[in-house]
Amino acid sequence: MAAVTTLQSREIPPEMPILQPPPPRAVMETTYTGNTGNDMGISTMGFRASKYAPNEWHESNYGKYYHSFVDRDSAERIRHESKRCANETEATTNKTQSEVTKKLGERIQDINFWKFELEREIRDVIAETDVLLDQKKRLENATRATEIPLHIATDNLNCRQRRTGVDLVQDSVELGLLKEVEMINNVQDLLRKTTDQAERQIKLNREAKQNLEMDWSDKKDSLEIDTCSGALRNGHTNKQFYSGAAKFEEIQSTPESWAQYTHDNIVKAEHERMASIQLRQLIDNILEDTSRDMREQCDTVDLNFQKRIEEMEDAKTKMEENLQKVCDEIAQMEKNIDMLKKAIRDKENPMKVSQTRLDNRTYRPGVELCRDPVQYKLVGEVNEISQSIDALAERLNNSENSRKDLQDNRMALEKEIATKKNSIFIDRDKCVTVRTRYPTTLKLQGYQ
């Protein structure tokens, strides 16, 4: 009966008849009379006679065959659909993965492009900064080179004050000396201002280079990550599930802002580099003009007058005062260096604590290895301490360099004071020969 009901619920071809259950059989019951012999057939009338007919047996078998056919057909259809679904999903997954890999390749090309641009600009900025440093050194050499002409000119003016009688006149030589002193003072002011401008430009160049290097470092890390991601394949073992990875971070740049950021850094660096080139050209013109003017004025004055010894005494006194100030500054710088060294040592324990915390947190199991706010804060703390140490180390290095410069300056001043003492003795009798020490044009241009 169940088989028949199932067949009725399925779609049966119209030529196939619907099986009906056989009608119930009547139960024939008789009473045993106890007769034997000819009464043998009568004795079986008490057994149940409810049995199926042969045609019903064939119809039941046919129903089973048909039910099996329907189930097999449905299973075959499901198998085909499953295989088709598996093939489609595999093709879709492979296509999507191929597209993602292609996008990663394009991204790597973009990163490489900007990375190369940054490298080029960094090289250009470094080269330009080095050249500007040379120009700055020329300015410093030229500034120092103007000291001797100033001493010579002022000494000559003081010496001419010793003239007596009618010879104490304001002649062309004295007017030339006054003009020379004024010119040298103006040149020194101009050179110092230009030196300060060069120092500011060098600082701007280095800041631009630092921004480029930081951007380049980020590009390098990003390139390594994307290269590793682009090379990752299904058969590799260095892959695993990361729950929650398929999301967008709250603070992320767009491709446009990402490219614009690097573009702005490069443009800023190019702007500073162009400003540096213009400044170098200006320095060349200034050094050439000032050296030529000073040399021409020196040649005019050298025809008639001698150095004045009193000015050398005044210069010697000023140098001794500067030497005392330099010695005092050296003592203060020593204290400053000791303070910076102690400050750097004080950063060691906080750095150890932060790095130990970070190291301990790397042993968190599974998904617990979370890039949580604590992780960001610890990493920021390490970077902050590192930056503090770098800043202190830079200050320490600058202080030590300054101390060395001061010591060199002290030695130079001591040497110059001794030279001036000797020059005072010589110039009392031979003022004219002193002017032979006037710097050459190349030295006035800072080449020596």
C-alpha positions in Angstrom: 0.0 0.0 0.0 2.9 2.3 0.8 4.5 1.6 -2.5 1.3 2.5 -4.3 0.9 5.8 -2.4 4.5 6.8 -3.3 4.0 6.1 -6.9 0.8 8.2 -7.0 2.7 11.2 -5.5 5.4 11.1 -8.3 5.0 12.1 -11.9 4.1 8.9 -13.7 4.1 8.7 -17.4 0.6 8.6 -18.9 1.1 5.2 -20.5 1.9 3.6 -17.1 -1.1 2.4 -15.2 -1.5 3.3 -11.5 -1.3 0.2 -9.3 -4.2 -0.4 -7.0 -3.9 -2.5 -3.9 -5.6 -5.8 -4.1 -9.0 -6.1 -2.4 -9.2 -7.7 1.0 -9.7 -11.4 1.1 -12.7 -12.9 2.8 -11.7 -15.2 5.6 -13.4 -18.5 5.2 -13.9 -20.3 8.4 -15.5 -23.8 8.9 -16.0 -26.1 11.7 -14.1 -29.3 12.0 -16.6 -32.2 12.1 -14.1 -34.9 12.7 -14.7 -36.8 9.5 -11.8 -38.5 7.6 -11.2 -40.1 4.3 -13.3 -38.4 1.6 -13.8 -35.5 4.0 -10.0 -34.6 3.6 -10.7 -31.5 1.4 -13.2 -30.3 3.8 -10.7 -30.3 6.6 -8.5 -27.5 5.0 -11.3 -25.1 4.9 -10.4 -23.7 8.3 -7.0 -22.1 7.0 -6.7 -18.4 6.0 -7.0 -18.0 2.2 -5.9 -14.2 1.9 -3.2 -14.3 -0.8 -2.2 -12.1 -3.8 -2.8 -13.0 -7.3 0.1 -13.3 -9.8 -0.9 -10.2 -11.6 -0.8 -8.3 -8.3 2.7 -9.7 -7.7 3.9 -8.4 -11.1 2.3 -5.0 -10.5 4.0 -4.8 -7.1 7.4 -5.6 -8.6 6.7 -3.1 -11.3 6.0 -0.4 -8.7 9.3 -1.2 -7.0 11.2 -1.0 -10.3 9.6 2.3 -11.1 10.2 3.7 -7.6 13.9 2.7 -8.0 14.0 4.3 -11.4 12.6 7.6 -10.0 15.0 7.7 -7.1 18.0 6.9 -9.3 17.0 9.5 -11.8 16.7 12.1 -9.0 20.1 11.1 -7.6 21.7 11.3 -11.0 20.2 14.7 -11.5 21.6 15.8 -8.1 25.0 14.4 -8.9 25.2 16.3 -12.1 24.0 19.5 -10.5 26.5 19.1 -7.7 29.4 18.5 -10.1 28.3 21.5 -12.1 28.1 23.6 -9.0 31.5 22.4 -7.8 33.0 23.2 -11.3 31.4 26.6 -11.4 32.5 27.6 -7.8 36.0 26.3 -8.5 36.2 28.3 -11.8 34.7 31.4 -10.0 37.2 31.0 -7.1 40.1 30.6 -9.5 39.1 33.5 -11.6 38.6 35.7 -8.5 42.0 34.6 -7.1 43.6 35.2 -10.4 42.1 38.7 -10.6 43.3 39.4 -7.0 46.8 38.2 -7.9 46.7 40.4 -11.0 45.6 43.4 -8.8 48.4 42.6 -6.4 50.8 42.6 -9.3 49.5 46.0 -10.5 49.7 47.3 -6.9 53.3 46.1 -6.7 54.1 47.9 -10.0 52.5 51.1 -8.5 54.5 50.7 -5.3 57.7 50.1 -7.3 57.0 53.1 -9.5 56.7 55.5 -6.5 59.5 53.7 -4.7 61.8 54.3 -7.6 60.6 57.9 -7.8 61.3 58.3 -4.1 64.8 56.7 -4.5 65.6 59.0 -7.3 64.4 62.1 -5.5 66.3 61.0 -2.3 69.5 60.6 -4.3 69.0 64.0 -5.9 68.2 65.6 -2.5 71.3 64.0 -0.9 73.5 65.1 -3.8 72.1 68.6 -3.7 72.5 68.8 0.1 76.1 67.7 -0.2 76.8 70.3 -2.8 75.1 72.9 -0.6 77.2 71.9 2.3 80.3 72.5 0.2 78.9 75.9 -0.6 78.2 76.6 3.0 81.8 75.6 3.8 82.9 78.0 1.1 80.9 80.7 2.8 82.4 79.9 6.2 85.9 79.8 4.7 85.2 83.1 2.9 83.9 84.6 6.1 87.0 83.6 8.0 89.1 84.8 5.1 87.6 88.3 5.5 88.9 88.6 9.0 92.5 89.2 7.9 91.7 92.0 5.4 89.6 93.6 8.2 92.4 93.5 10.6 94.8 94.9 8.1 92.5 97.8 7.1 91.6 98.7 10.6 95.2 98.5 11.7 96.3 100.8 9.0 93.7 103.4 10.1 94.9 103.3 13.7 98.5 103.5 12.6 97.7 106.6 10.6 96.3 108.2 13.7 99.9 108.4 15.0 100.8 110.9 12.4 101.5 114.3 13.7 101.5 117.8 12.4 100.5 118.5 8.9 100.9 114.9 7.9 97.8 114.1 9.9 95.5 114.7 7.0 92.5 112.8 5.6 94.0 111.9 2.4 92.9 109.4 -0.3 94.7 106.6 1.6 92.6 107.1 4.7 89.4 107.5 2.7 90.3 104.2 0.9 90.9 102.5 4.2 87.6 103.7 5.6 85.9 102.4 2.4 87.7 99.1 2.7 86.6 98.6 6.3 83.0 99.4 5.5 83.1 97.1 2.5 84.5 94.2 4.5 82.0 94.7 7.3 79.2 94.6 4.7 80.7 91.6 3.1 80.9 89.8 6.4 77.3 90.6 7.2 76.2 89.4 3.8 78.2 86.2 4.1 76.8 85.5 7.6 73.3 86.0 6.4 73.9 83.9 3.4 75.4 81.2 5.7 72.4 81.3 7.9 70.1 81.0 4.9 72.2 78.0 3.7 71.9 76.4 7.1 68.1 76.8 7.0 68.0 75.4 3.5 70.1 72.4 4.5 67.7 71.8 7.3 64.8 72.0 5.0 66.5 69.6 2.6 67.2 67.1 5.3 63.6 67.3 6.5 62.4 66.7 3.0 64.8 63.8 2.7 63.6 62.4 6.0 60.0 62.5 4.8 61.0 60.8 1.6 63.0 58.1 3.4 60.1 57.5 5.8 57.8 57.2 2.8 60.3 55.0 1.0 60.6 52.8 4.1 56.8 52.4 4.2 56.8 51.6 0.5 59.5 49.0 1.0 57.6 47.3 3.8 54.4 47.4 1.8 56.2 46.1 -1.3 57.5 43.1 0.7 54.1 42.4 2.1 52.3 42.6 -1.2 55.1 40.6 -2.9 54.7 37.9 -0.4 51.0 38.0 -0.7 51.1 37.9 -4.5 53.5 34.9 -4.4 51.2 33.0 -2.0 49.5 30.0 -3.7 46.9 27.4 -2.7 49.6 24.7 -2.4 51.8 26.7 0.0 51.9 25.8 3.7 52.3 29.3 5.1 48.6 30.1 5.0 45.8 29.7 7.6 42.4 31.0 8.5 42.2 34.5 10.0 38.8 35.2 11.3 37.6 38.8 10.8 40.3 39.5 8.2 37.8 40.4 5.5 37.0 43.9 6.7 38.0 47.5 6.0 40.0 49.3 8.6 38.4 52.5 10.0 41.3 54.6 9.0 42.7 53.7 5.5 43.9 55.8 2.6 42.5 55.6 -0.8 44.6 54.9 -3.9 44.2 58.6 -4.8 45.2 59.9 -1.4 48.0 57.3 -1.2 49.5 58.4 -4.5 48.9 62.1 -3.7 50.8 61.7 -0.4 53.9 60.5 -2.1 53.5 63.0 -5.0 53.3 65.8 -2.5 56.4 64.6 -0.7 58.3 64.4 -4.0 57.0 67.8 -5.1 58.0 69.3 -1.7 61.5 67.8 -2.0 61.8 69.0 -5.6 60.7 72.5 -4.4 63.4 72.5 -1.7 65.9 71.1 -4.2 65.2 73.9 -6.7 65.4 76.4 -3.9 68.8 74.9 -2.9 70.0 75.1 -6.5 69.0 78.8 -6.7 70.7 79.5 -3.4 73.9 77.8 -4.6 73.9 80.0 -7.7 73.3 83.0 -5.4 76.2 82.0 -3.2 78.5 81.7 -6.3 77.5 85.2 -7.4 78.0 86.6 -3.9 81.4 85.1 -3.4 82.6 86.1 -6.9 81.3 89.7 -6.5 82.6 90.2 -2.9 86.0 88.7 -3.6 86.4 90.8 -6.7 85.4 94.1 -5.0 87.6 93.4 -1.9 90.6 92.5 -4.1 90.2 95.7 -6.2 89.9 97.9 -3.1 92.9 96.2 -1.6 95.0 96.8 -4.7 94.0 100.5 -4.6 94.9 100.9 -0.9 98.1 98.9 -1.2 99.7 101.7 -3.2 100.0 104.2 -0.4 99.5 103.1 3.3 100.7 100.8 6.0 98.9 98.8 8.7 98.2 100.3 12.0 99.5 98.4 15.0 96.9 99.7 17.5 94.1 97.9 15.5 96.1 94.7 15.9 96.1 95.2 19.7 92.4 95.7 19.6 91.9 92.6 17.5 94.2 90.7 19.9 92.0 91.9 22.9 88.8 90.8 21.2 90.3 87.4 20.4 91.3 86.9 24.0 87.8 87.8 25.1 86.4 85.4 22.5 88.8 82.8 23.8 87.6 83.2 27.3 84.0 83.0 26.2 84.9 79.9 24.2 86.6 78.3 27.2 83.5 79.1 29.3 81.3 77.6 26.6 83.4 74.4 26.5 82.9 74.0 30.2 79.1 74.4 29.8 79.1 72.0 26.9 80.9 69.4 28.9 78.1 69.6 31.5 75.5 69.4 28.7 77.2 66.3 27.3 77.2 64.5 30.7 73.5 65.4 31.1 72.6 64.0 27.6 74.5 60.7 28.3 72.6 60.3 31.6 69.3 61.0 29.8 70.1 58.3 27.2 71.0 55.8 30.0 67.7 56.6 31.7 65.8 55.4 28.6 67.2 51.9 28.7 64.9 50.5 31.4 61.7 51.9 29.8 62.8 50.4 26.5 63.5 47.0 28.1 60.0 47.1 29.8 58.2 47.9 26.5 60.1 45.4 24.4 59.6 42.7 27.1 55.9 43.3 27.1 55.8 43.1 23.3 57.8 39.9 23.4 55.6 38.3 26.1 52.4 39.2 24.1 53.7 37.4 21.0 53.1 34.1 22.9 49.3 34.6 23.0 47.6 31.6 21.5 45.5 31.5 18.3 43.2 34.4 17.8 44.3 35.9 21.1 47.3 37.2 19.1 45.3 40.3 18.5 46.5 43.6 17.2 44.6 45.3 19.9 45.0 48.9 21.2 47.6 47.6 23.7 49.7 46.3 20.9 49.5 49.6 19.0 50.3 51.5 22.2 53.3 49.3 23.0 54.6 49.6 19.5 54.1 53.3 19.7 55.8 53.4 23.0 58.9 51.6 21.6 59.0 53.9 18.6 58.5 56.9 20.9 61.4 55.8 23.2 63.5 55.0 20.1 62.8 58.4 18.7 63.6 60.0 22.1 66.9 58.1 22.2 67.7 59.1 18.6 66.9 62.7 19.4 69.1 62.6 22.5 71.8 60.8 20.6 71.6 63.4 17.9 71.8 66.2 20.5 74.7 64.4 22.1 76.4 64.1 18.7 75.8 67.7 18.0 77.1 68.7 21.4 80.2 66.6 21.0 80.7 68.1 17.5 80.1 71.5 19.0 82.6 70.8 21.7 85.1 69.7 19.1 84.4 72.9 17.1 84.8 75.0 20.2 88.1 73.2 21.1 89.3 73.8 17.5 88.1 77.3 17.7 90.0 77.7 21.0 93.1 76.4 19.4 92.6 78.6 16.4 92.0 81.7 18.7 95.1 80.9 20.8 97.1 80.5 17.6 95.7 83.7 16.2 96.4 85.6 19.4 100.0 84.5 19.3 100.1 85.5 15.6 98.7 89.0 16.4 101.2 89.5 19.2 103.9 88.8 16.7 102.3 90.9 14.1 102.1 93.9 16.4 105.8 93.8 17.0 106.5 93.5 13.2 104.0 96.1 12.1 105.5 98.8 14.3 108.4 98.9 11.9 107.2 97.3 8.8 103.5 98.1 8.2 103.8 97.9 4.5 104.9 94.3 4.4 101.8 93.3 6.4 99.5 94.0 3.4 101.3 91.2 1.5 99.2 88.9 3.7 96.0 90.0 2.1 94.0 86.9 1.0 94.0 85.9 -2.6 90.8 85.9 -4.7 90.4 82.1 -4.5 90.7 82.2 -0.7 88.1 85.0 -0.5 85.8 82.9 -2.6 86.1 80.1 0.0 88.2 77.6 -2.0 91.0 77.4 0.5 
